[in-house]
Amino acid sequence: MERSDAEQTRKREDHRSWFERFVEVTHRRVSEPPFFFVCVGIVVVWLASGPLFSTAKSWQVVIHTVSSVLTLLLLVLLQNAARRDAEASQEKLNVLAEALAALMDSRGADDAELHKAASELRDAVGLEARH
């Protein structure tokens, strides 16, 4: 029996760690409009809380601290997502180059120039070092 695409996708995702799944969900959520409105809400609450502080300096320290911590955490999560996206793209390019080189080899049995081009393609992407 053949599995559905959704089942196969879930099976592939099962090997990811909880952190990788968390990063993916966070990356998706922070790029949607509701996250922007949450940020605006934080600023509005901070503005309204001004009279609760004894000095303007302590009031400003609160928003600086909150924004710095959130920025650092989001930066780390988004960089992780970007790194994984770049690695996935590179792997796809490597697979395409490998397939192209194999096709060139199969057609290059009688054509030395095509066979040489396939070897140069493999050297360029380092396929033989990976396998």
C-alpha positions as CSV (number, residue, x, y, z in Angstrom):
1,M,0.0,0.0,0.0
2,E,1.2,3.5,-0.8
3,R,1.2,6.1,1.9
4,S,-0.3,9.5,1.3
5,D,1.8,12.6,0.9
6,A,0.6,13.9,4.3
7,E,1.7,10.7,6.0
8,Q,5.1,10.8,4.3
9,T,5.6,14.4,5.3
10,R,4.7,13.7,8.9
11,K,7.1,10.8,9.0
12,R,9.9,13.0,7.6
13,E,9.2,15.6,10.2
14,D,9.2,13.1,13.1
15,H,13.0,12.9,13.0
16,R,13.3,16.6,13.9
17,S,14.0,17.7,17.4
18,W,11.6,19.6,19.6
19,F,13.8,22.7,19.1
20,E,13.6,22.4,15.3
21,R,9.9,22.1,15.4
22,F,9.7,25.1,17.8
23,V,11.9,27.2,15.5
24,E,9.7,26.3,12.5
25,V,6.5,27.3,14.3
26,T,8.0,30.5,15.7
27,H,9.4,31.4,12.3
28,R,6.0,31.0,10.8
29,R,4.2,33.0,13.6
30,V,6.5,36.0,13.7
31,S,6.2,36.5,10.0
32,E,2.4,36.9,10.2
33,P,0.4,40.1,10.9
34,P,-0.8,39.1,14.4
35,F,2.8,39.2,15.7
36,F,3.2,42.8,14.6
37,F,0.1,43.7,16.5
38,V,1.4,41.9,19.6
39,C,4.5,44.1,19.3
40,V,2.4,47.2,18.9
41,G,0.4,46.1,22.0
42,I,3.6,45.8,24.1
43,V,4.5,49.3,23.1
44,V,1.0,50.7,23.9
45,V,1.1,48.9,27.4
46,W,4.5,50.4,28.0
47,L,3.3,53.9,27.0
48,A,0.3,53.6,29.3
49,S,2.5,52.3,32.2
50,G,4.5,55.6,32.3
51,P,2.7,57.0,35.4
52,L,3.4,53.8,37.4
53,F,7.1,54.5,37.4
54,S,8.8,56.9,39.7
55,T,11.3,58.1,37.1
56,A,11.3,58.4,33.4
57,K,14.6,56.6,33.3
58,S,13.3,53.4,35.0
59,W,10.3,53.5,32.6
60,Q,12.6,53.6,29.6
61,V,14.8,50.8,31.0
62,V,11.7,48.5,31.0
63,I,11.1,48.9,27.3
64,H,14.8,48.7,26.4
65,T,15.2,45.5,28.4
66,V,12.0,43.8,27.1
67,S,12.9,44.8,23.5
68,S,16.5,43.7,23.8
69,V,15.6,40.3,25.2
70,L,12.9,39.7,22.6
71,T,15.2,40.8,19.8
72,L,18.0,38.5,20.9
73,L,15.7,35.5,21.2
74,L,14.0,36.1,17.9
75,L,17.4,36.7,16.2
76,V,18.7,33.4,17.4
77,L,15.5,31.5,16.4
78,L,15.3,33.2,13.0
79,Q,19.0,32.6,12.3
80,N,18.6,29.0,13.0
81,A,15.7,28.8,10.6
82,A,17.6,30.7,7.9
83,R,20.6,28.3,8.4
84,R,18.4,25.3,8.0
85,D,16.7,26.7,4.9
86,A,20.1,27.4,3.4
87,E,21.3,23.9,4.1
88,A,18.2,22.4,2.6
89,S,18.6,24.6,-0.5
90,Q,22.2,23.5,-0.9
91,E,21.3,19.9,-0.5
92,K,18.7,20.2,-3.2
93,L,21.2,21.9,-5.5
94,N,23.7,19.1,-4.8
95,V,21.1,16.5,-5.7
96,L,20.2,18.3,-8.9
97,A,23.9,18.6,-9.8
98,E,24.5,15.0,-9.1
99,A,21.6,14.0,-11.3
100,L,22.7,16.2,-14.1
101,A,26.3,14.8,-13.8
102,A,24.9,11.3,-14.0
103,L,22.8,12.2,-17.0
104,M,25.8,13.8,-18.6
105,D,27.9,10.6,-17.9
106,S,25.2,8.4,-19.4
107,R,25.1,10.5,-22.6
108,G,28.9,11.1,-22.5
109,A,30.0,7.6,-23.2
110,D,30.8,8.5,-26.8
111,D,31.5,12.2,-26.1
112,A,34.7,12.8,-24.2
113,E,33.9,16.5,-23.8
114,L,30.6,15.8,-22.1
115,H,32.2,13.2,-19.8
116,K,34.8,15.8,-18.9
117,A,32.1,18.4,-18.2
118,A,30.3,15.9,-15.9
119,S,33.6,15.4,-14.0
120,E,34.1,19.1,-13.6
121,L,30.5,19.5,-12.4
122,R,31.2,16.8,-9.7
123,D,34.4,18.5,-8.7
124,A,32.7,21.9,-8.5
125,V,30.1,20.8,-6.0
126,G,32.3,18.3,-4.2
127,L,29.9,15.4,-4.7
128,E,32.6,12.7,-4.4
129,A,33.7,14.1,-1.1
130,R,30.2,13.9,0.3
131,H,29.6,10.3,-0.6
